[in-house]
């Protein structure tokens, strides 16, 4: 059985982290937060339609107050090729 939903909100919890994901037809957003006193927070998102997608990811360490990672990308999909540019 296949069930298709236009929007899905999913939350997963463990003793180490809490993960929240949101899925939509043209967008996806996710975040992961550790359960330590000074957690690391990871955020990511993608938006796209008609063969073009834009995405970004960032990690933030609350102990140091600094970003630990950050990435952005653009992707294009056509019947004859796929291309991506990652910053």
Secondary structure, DSSP 8 states (H G I E B T S, - for coil): -----SEEEEEEE-SSEEEEEEEESSEEEEEEEE-STT-EEEEEEEEEETTEEEEEEEEEETTTTEEEEEEEEEEEE-SS-EEEEE-
